[in-house]
Amino acid sequence: MRGKTLEQLVNEAQANVGHITADALHAAVEKNEPIIILDIRDKELYEAGHLPGAVSLPRAAIELDIDEVVPDQDTRIVTYCGGNKRGSLSAHTLKIMGYENVSMLDGGFRGWKADNLPVEGGERE
């Protein structure tokens, strides 16, 4: 039996998690809605530029560190990466771990920047 490709895993993950647009997330942040935004890119990319208020939690550390970063599994979480792959996979992993209120940011950091929304730090992907 042959395993799944990355594309198949990403498609499966995207079908099983919530989605939020950059505009909708920006509006929720502006209203001070309680949301934890997880930037799951590598630390260097986070430091070069990230969504306002985002917490750095690289994909490789999701399973290891999520309990410290977000101890309450009922917390609303949005994950993002540069595009959609790692953000989708991370959101799916969190759902498997019991975090039910998790979504991925459609378009990721590139989509956020394309919509000319605010960025903290630099502006690199």
C-alpha positions as a printed NumPy array, in Angstrom:
array([[  0.   ,   0.   ,   0.   ],
       [  1.326,   3.407,  -0.964],
       [  1.27 ,   6.319,   1.513],
       [ -0.321,   9.69 ,   0.967],
       [  1.431,  12.534,  -0.811],
       [  1.927,  15.928,   0.821],
       [ -0.799,  17.343,  -1.401],
       [ -3.22 ,  14.638,  -0.245],
       [ -2.368,  15.294,   3.413],
       [ -2.85 ,  19.042,   2.982],
       [ -6.174,  18.566,   1.174],
       [ -7.373,  16.225,   3.92 ],
       [ -6.281,  18.681,   6.611],
       [ -7.994,  21.606,   4.88 ],
       [-11.217,  19.624,   4.636],
       [-11.159,  18.936,   8.387],
       [-10.38 ,  22.354,   9.852],
       [-12.042,  25.722,   9.909],
       [-10.961,  28.514,   7.578],
       [-10.786,  32.253,   8.145],
       [-10.   ,  34.986,   5.659],
       [ -7.433,  37.686,   6.352],
       [-10.153,  40.356,   6.445],
       [-12.281,  38.354,   8.899],
       [ -9.305,  37.684,  11.176],
       [ -8.255,  41.335,  11.056],
       [-11.79 ,  42.403,  11.982],
       [-11.867,  39.93 ,  14.896],
       [ -8.519,  41.213,  16.173],
       [ -9.687,  44.825,  15.844],
       [-12.746,  43.934,  17.978],
       [-10.409,  42.378,  20.588],
       [-12.043,  38.99 ,  20.238],
       [-10.174,  36.347,  22.235],
       [ -8.034,  34.541,  19.645],
       [ -4.581,  33.025,  19.798],
       [ -2.824,  33.455,  16.448],
       [ -0.058,  30.911,  15.939],
       [  2.685,  31.655,  13.432],
       [  3.999,  28.186,  12.709],
       [  6.821,  29.291,  10.412],
       [ 10.437,  29.059,  11.533],
       [ 11.496,  31.557,  14.199],
       [ 13.645,  33.575,  11.749],
       [ 10.657,  34.177,   9.484],
       [  8.506,  35.158,  12.446],
       [ 11.126,  37.668,  13.578],
       [ 11.354,  39.108,  10.053],
       [  7.616,  39.891,  10.05 ],
       [  4.396,  38.443,  11.445],
       [  0.739,  39.175,  12.089],
       [  0.162,  41.607,  14.966],
       [ -0.081,  39.742,  18.25 ],
       [  0.892,  36.392,  16.729],
       [  2.763,  33.872,  18.875],
       [  5.675,  32.003,  17.343],
       [  5.206,  28.236,  17.551],
       [  7.088,  26.542,  14.698],
       [  5.482,  23.513,  13.073],
       [  8.167,  21.233,  14.497],
       [  7.199,  22.245,  18.047],
       [  3.389,  22.116,  17.822],
       [  2.909,  18.784,  19.565],
       [  5.647,  19.466,  22.121],
       [  4.785,  23.009,  23.19 ],
       [  1.083,  23.633,  22.511],
       [  0.061,  22.778,  26.096],
       [  2.298,  25.575,  27.404],
       [  1.267,  28.128,  24.776],
       [ -2.463,  27.318,  24.826],
       [ -3.376,  25.262,  27.915],
       [ -7.157,  25.612,  27.414],
       [ -8.324,  23.395,  24.551],
       [-11.473,  25.502,  24.151],
       [ -9.426,  28.551,  23.131],
       [-10.046,  29.924,  19.647],
       [ -6.853,  29.381,  17.621],
       [ -5.854,  30.474,  14.12 ],
       [ -2.727,  28.98 ,  12.544],
       [ -0.817,  30.369,   9.594],
       [  2.378,  29.882,   7.627],
       [  3.649,  31.515,   4.44 ],
       [  0.855,  30.052,   2.309],
       [ -1.394,  27.207,   3.446],
       [  0.426,  23.899,   3.764],
       [  2.03 ,  24.038,   7.21 ],
       [ -0.826,  26.12 ,   8.597],
       [ -3.341,  23.513,   7.43 ],
       [ -1.333,  20.586,   8.767],
       [ -0.799,  22.333,  12.105],
       [ -4.486,  23.173,  12.51 ],
       [ -5.365,  19.571,  11.708],
       [ -2.838,  18.283,  14.232],
       [ -4.33 ,  20.554,  16.89 ],
       [ -7.812,  19.211,  16.142],
       [ -6.527,  15.659,  16.532],
       [ -5.029,  16.717,  19.873],
       [ -8.424,  17.962,  21.094],
       [ -8.4  ,  21.655,  20.151],
       [-11.825,  21.941,  18.535],
       [-11.956,  25.702,  17.914],
       [ -9.047,  25.893,  15.479],
       [ -8.894,  27.426,  12.014],
       [ -6.274,  28.119,   9.385],
       [ -5.723,  31.52 ,   7.822],
       [ -6.604,  31.264,   4.139],
       [ -3.67 ,  32.511,   2.083],
       [ -1.331,  32.575,   5.087],
       [  1.141,  35.401,   5.607],
       [  1.411,  36.081,   1.866],
       [ -2.361,  36.551,   1.634],
       [ -2.365,  38.813,   4.692],
       [  0.324,  41.017,   3.14 ],
       [ -1.417,  40.996,  -0.257],
       [ -4.468,  42.473,   1.474],
       [ -2.207,  45.259,   2.834],
       [ -2.985,  44.363,   6.442],
       [ -0.626,  45.393,   9.252],
       [  2.554,  43.44 ,   9.938],
       [  4.791,  43.552,  13.017],
       [  8.554,  43.21 ,  12.626],
       [  9.844,  43.127,   9.04 ],
       [  7.947,  42.195,   5.893],
       [  9.727,  39.047,   4.733],
       [  7.876,  35.754,   4.266]])
